[in-house]
Amino acid sequence: MNERGDINIVVLILALLLPITFLYSVDMTAYVSKTNMLKSAINRGIEAATMQVIPDSLATGNPLDFKIDPVLARQAFDKLFELNAFLNNDYTPQSNSFLKTKPEILTFYVYDGSNGYPYTYYDNVTKNTITFKYPSVYVAVKANILGLFSTRTVIINRLSSAELLSKY
């Protein structure tokens, strides 16, 4: 092959590779941005859930004595998660949501200290081990994140503790 033919092959490869690389980069940027929005929505929901401490359990001021109401915690999580992820009450996405399919709550676990501290919890669904040092709420959410051209499934785990309420 001659030198001109080699140059044509290189130009052809670059002409194909550069647009594909650019499109992949744009798709990945959209995916990362939407994943960050999902993480933020989960964080806001779980922090609201953690704040659902039963008032009588605050009497000692010791965060290890705090008890999180599991029913109110789940209600608070759902409300804030739905609001920040632009979801309807049944978790179906609204038209302005960054999610196009219904996310799935794989695990929602409230630990109240009944087994002492630290307590190690094994999430059978996500195969994660979590150690609780304070009353806590743990959540694992599975969602399909849409880039511009592709869809990726993510599982995001978050832990929030009632120590946020303490001055310690």
Disulfide bonds with the S-S distance in Angstrom:
none
